[in-house]
Amino acid sequence: MEKIIEYSPIIIVVLMFFVQQRIFVTPEQLEKKHREIIEEIEEKFVTIHSFVDLKDQFSEVKDKIDKMYDLLIDLK
């Protein structure tokens, strides 16, 4: 017990430093930050489903352009 009392000022200073620098966060703060990150990701990136749909559309457009090119070549 005497050791704890001897080191108590140092322990208090260290704990106050942690609180001041926000080393430890509450679950509420963590959840808030998680929501912010999710919202930012939704703004900047597309979903995999959207990407696959767009890729399919590009593939269809490419096929149509190839057909048009073949038709033009055949006409000459």
Sequence and secondary structure as in RCSB ss.txt:
>XXXX:A:sequence
MEKIIEYSPIIIVVLMFFVQQRIFVTPEQLEKKHREIIEEIEEKFVTIHSFVDLKDQFSEVKDKIDKMYDLLIDL
K
>XXXX:A:secstr
 HHHHHHHHHHHHHHHHHHHTT S  HHHHHHHHHHHHHHHHHH   HHHHHHHHHHHHHHHHHHHHHHHHHHHH
 
